[in-house]
Amino acid sequence: MESNESSYVSSPELQPKRSSPQPKSPTSDSMEKPTYIRFLVSNAAAGSVIGKGGSTITDFQSQSGARIQLSRNHEFFPGTSDRIIMISGSIDDILKAVELVLSKLMTEIPAEEGNEVDPRSKVRLIVPNSFCGGIIGKAGATIKSFIEESQAGIKISSQDNNYYGLNDRLVTVTGTLDEQMRAIDLILSKLSEDPHYPQSMNAPFSYAAAYNTVNYGPTGGGAKYPNVKEDRSNSMTIGIADDRIGLVVGRGGRNIMEISQASGARIKISDRGDYMSGTTDRKVTITGSQRAIRAAESMIRQKVAYDAEN
């Protein structure tokens, strides 16, 4: 239940127990320095990571020694309807926690989608734009070596397609759990070589308030900004190719509901055969405040563009 979410963020005073100390390598001091990683999780799957009363996330912290934080309900990564997980600690602890979380998510996906388990899945890491160059390397040499070594697919989102004013990019890692973990290990180790990278973890969800209509304070109280009545009579209609409209709607209407909730806009899709004039694009009518319309349009276009890239 969302009313209990204040307990989902681990307290810095609670020191997670380690089952057995890990031997330190004299050549890997950076392994013990605190760092972090962020990645996306669907709003629907977030509950399985949290667990009843926060039991699962607490257990994962205890097993790994890392701190796990999750953005609150409706605090989505801009242009998506996905929540943000941040895991912090030493690289060793972070990797243990990431594996626990991804393993949990992989077991939940078949039940959620009604499909058989696909051994190759995707995880989208959030990386500040200023550190993406280190992952890419000169003429793409670093990312190529990471792909060869891990056997995972690694793709970095284009800066040109970025949400306006956003300084983060998405790094999509595709593969089996083992392949993903090898790739994440390489990526996190490379990021953490830069002493400035760990300093950027202080405000992991700072854009949530700027990009979403429901804004939460730092205490997670769920307080909205003062109720300013906005003109909700605005509407705009965009065209989406008929064969892509399913990406907007989602299974059982999940995507369109999450986009509507995140943006605050109402979204209506024309019936099959009712196209934009002179095209075979379905009409998607977005109604609400100007801000809500802009947010919804961006999420819809990102949903279609992301799938086309992958």
Secondary structure, 3 states (H helix, E strand, C coil): CHHHHHHCCCCCCCCCCCCCCCCCCCCCHHHCCCEEEEEEEEHHHHHHHHCHHHHHHHHHHHHHCCEEEECCCCCECCCCCEEEEEEEECHHHHHHHHHHHHHHHHHHHHHHHCCCCCCCEEEEEEEEHHHHHHHHCHHHHHHHHHHHHHCCEEEECCHHHCCCCCCEEEEEEEECHHHHHHHHHHHHHHHHCCCCCHHHHCCCCHHHHHHCCCCCCCCCCCCCCCCCCCCCCEEEEEEEEHHHHHHHHCHHHHHHHHHHHHHCCEEEECCCCCECCCCCEEEEEEEECHHHHHHHHHHHHHHHHHHHHC
